[in-house]
């Protein structure tokens, strides 16, 4: 259905952006075949990282080398595999893969409709901290923890909280009516995808209704707050930059 009068919930501002699936436009990404790729977040809007949504059709695949960048890939739907060097790993909904800088990779879909969320950023080495290694895991194996003691707002930390990692990716799940306990304003930048449910997100001084499939970019120091609404839990996966001195 075509919205009348050009209506959209999409907003792109200096310190944040809200993008909804109705406005997604595919792009071509080198190395990805039989795939529909959407660039969700990029330096074009002021971000210092990229976030992509990739839907693999029958025979869909993506191969390449991370180079100076690092990648985090989360399987939103479907099954497939990733080859890291000579080792192949099976992937299913809820699987995630961390690829450090300087690594070859090859993603393949088992069928049509496998959906991947991918975050890409330039890796910032830290002297004396060593280098991160490739990781493959599944969200079901990551125990949730109450956020700041709030049992109805729980966090799953997918990547190790260690100095060699300069990115963190977490899943936040809220029971209906649960909120962030305060309005956060911090140096970390965020890229977020709503996984399930609905709620209201405060971004800067604005309040936006959000639901599963929506994407949010938050610049450093953008005031942010969330409340889950409706009859089912709300969850989102989000990226942030960590463990490095401000530039």
C-alpha positions in Angstrom: 0.0 0.0 0.0 1.3 3.5 -0.9 1.2 5.9 1.9 -0.7 9.1 1.1 0.8 12.6 1.3 4.4 11.2 1.6 3.9 10.0 5.2 6.9 8.2 6.9 8.2 7.6 10.3 11.8 7.9 8.9 13.8 10.7 10.4 17.4 11.7 9.8 18.8 14.4 12.0 22.3 15.6 13.1 22.5 13.4 16.2 20.2 10.5 15.3 18.3 8.7 12.6 15.2 6.4 12.6 14.8 4.2 9.5 11.8 1.9 8.9 11.5 -1.0 6.5 9.0 0.8 4.3 11.8 3.1 3.3 14.6 0.6 2.8 16.3 0.8 -0.7 18.6 -2.0 -1.9 22.2 -1.3 -2.8 24.9 -3.4 -4.5 27.8 -4.5 -2.2 31.0 -5.9 -3.7 31.4 -9.6 -2.9 27.7 -10.5 -2.4 25.9 -12.5 -5.0 22.2 -13.4 -5.2 21.6 -11.1 -2.3 19.6 -8.0 -1.5 21.7 -5.6 0.5 20.5 -2.5 2.3 22.9 0.1 3.7 21.2 1.1 7.0 23.8 3.3 8.6 27.0 4.8 7.1 29.2 7.8 7.2 26.8 9.4 4.8 24.6 10.2 7.8 27.5 11.1 10.1 28.2 7.7 11.6 31.7 6.3 12.1 30.7 2.8 11.2 28.4 1.0 8.7 25.4 -1.3 9.3 23.9 -3.5 6.6 20.9 -5.7 6.2 21.6 -8.6 3.8 19.0 -11.0 2.5 20.4 -14.1 0.8 18.4 -15.7 -2.0 18.7 -19.3 -3.2 22.5 -19.8 -3.7 23.2 -16.5 -2.1 26.7 -15.9 -0.8 29.2 -13.3 0.3 33.0 -13.6 0.3 35.9 -11.2 0.9 38.5 -10.1 3.3 38.0 -7.7 6.2 41.2 -5.8 5.5 41.5 -2.9 8.0 37.9 -3.4 9.2 36.2 -5.7 11.6 32.8 -7.2 11.1 30.0 -8.5 13.4 27.3 -10.6 11.7 24.1 -11.7 13.4 21.6 -14.2 11.7 18.2 -12.7 11.9 16.5 -15.5 10.1 17.3 -18.7 8.2 20.3 -21.0 8.1 23.6 -21.1 6.3 27.3 -21.3 7.0 30.5 -19.3 7.3 34.0 -20.4 6.2 36.8 -18.8 8.2 39.9 -20.0 6.4 39.7 -23.8 6.2 37.1 -24.1 9.0 33.4 -24.1 8.2 30.7 -23.2 10.8 27.0 -23.9 10.6 24.7 -20.9 11.2 21.1 -20.6 12.3 18.7 -17.9 13.5 20.4 -16.3 16.5 23.9 -17.2 15.5 26.6 -14.5 15.5 30.1 -14.2 14.0 32.9 -11.8 14.9 35.5 -11.3 12.2 38.7 -9.4 13.1 40.7 -7.3 10.7 42.8 -9.1 8.1 40.6 -12.2 7.9 39.0 -14.0 4.8 35.4 -15.0 5.0 32.7 -16.8 3.0 29.1 -16.7 4.0 26.6 -19.0 2.2 22.8 -19.5 2.5 21.2 -22.9 2.8 18.1 -21.6 1.0 16.2 -18.5 0.2 15.4 -15.8 2.7 18.4 -16.0 5.1 18.7 -12.5 6.6 22.0 -11.2 8.1 22.6 -8.0 10.1 26.2 -6.8 9.6 28.2 -4.1 11.4 31.5 -2.9 9.9 34.0 -0.5 11.4 37.7 0.2 11.2 39.6 -1.7 13.9 41.6 0.5 16.3 44.6 -1.5 17.7 45.6 -1.0 21.3 49.2 -1.4 22.2 49.8 -4.3 24.6 46.3 -5.6 24.4 46.8 -8.3 21.8 44.5 -8.9 18.8 41.0 -10.3 18.9 40.3 -13.7 17.4 37.4 -14.8 15.2 34.3 -15.9 17.2 31.2 -17.9 16.3 28.4 -18.3 18.8 24.7 -18.4 19.4 22.5 -16.0 21.6 21.0 -19.0 23.3 24.4 -19.8 24.9 24.7 -16.3 26.3 23.2 -15.8 29.7 21.2 -12.7 30.3 21.8 -10.4 33.2 19.6 -7.8 35.0 20.5 -4.3 33.8 21.6 -2.2 36.8 19.5 -4.6 39.0 16.3 -4.3 37.0 15.0 -7.8 36.5 12.5 -6.8 33.8 15.3 -5.2 31.6 17.9 -7.8 30.8 21.1 -7.7 28.8 23.0 -10.3 26.8 26.6 -9.4 26.1 27.6 -11.2 22.9 31.3 -10.2 22.7 34.0 -10.5 25.4 34.5 -7.5 27.5 38.2 -7.5 27.0 40.7 -4.6 26.0 41.5 -6.1 22.6 37.9 -5.6 21.5 37.0 -2.1 20.4 33.3 -2.9 19.8 30.5 -4.4 21.8 27.3 -5.9 20.6 24.4 -6.6 23.0 20.8 -7.8 23.0 18.5 -5.9 25.3 15.1 -7.4 26.2 12.4 -5.6 28.1 9.2 -6.9 29.7 6.1 -4.9 28.8 6.3 -1.6 30.7 10.0 -1.9 31.5 12.3 1.1 30.7 15.9 2.1 30.6 16.3 3.3 34.2 17.5 6.8 33.2 18.1 8.9 30.1 21.6 8.0 28.9 23.9 10.6 27.5 27.4 9.2 26.7 30.4 9.1 24.3 29.5 5.7 22.8 27.9 5.7 19.3 25.1 3.2 18.6 23.6 1.2 15.7 20.4 -0.5 16.7 17.9 -2.9 15.2 14.5 -3.7 16.8 14.2 -7.5 16.9 10.7 -7.9 18.4 7.9 -6.0 20.1 7.3 -2.3 20.2 7.8 0.8 22.4 8.8 4.4 22.4 12.4 5.6 22.0 13.5 9.0 23.1 16.2 10.3 20.8 17.6 13.7 21.6 14.5 15.7 22.7 12.1 13.7 20.4 9.9 10.7 21.2 9.4 8.1 18.5 7.2 5.0 18.4 9.3 2.0 17.2 8.6 -1.6 16.4 10.3 -4.8 15.1 12.4 -4.1 12.0 13.1 -0.4 12.8 16.7 0.8 12.7 18.2 3.6 14.9 21.5 5.4 14.7 22.6 7.4 17.7 25.6 9.8 17.6 27.8 10.3 20.7 26.1 12.3 23.4 22.6 11.9 21.9 20.2 11.6 24.9 18.4 8.3 24.7 15.8 6.4 26.6 13.3 3.5 25.8 10.1 2.1 27.2 8.6 -1.2 26.0 4.9 -1.1 25.3 2.3 -3.6 24.2 1.5 -7.1 25.5 4.8 -8.8 24.5 8.4 -8.2 25.4 10.5 -5.9 23.2 14.1 -6.6 22.3 16.8 -5.0 20.2 20.4 -5.7 19.2 22.8 -2.8 19.3 26.4 -1.9 18.6 28.7 0.5 20.5 32.3 1.5 20.4 34.3 0.7 23.6 37.7 0.4 25.2 39.5 3.2 23.3 40.5 6.8 24.1 38.3 9.5 22.6 39.6 10.7 19.2 
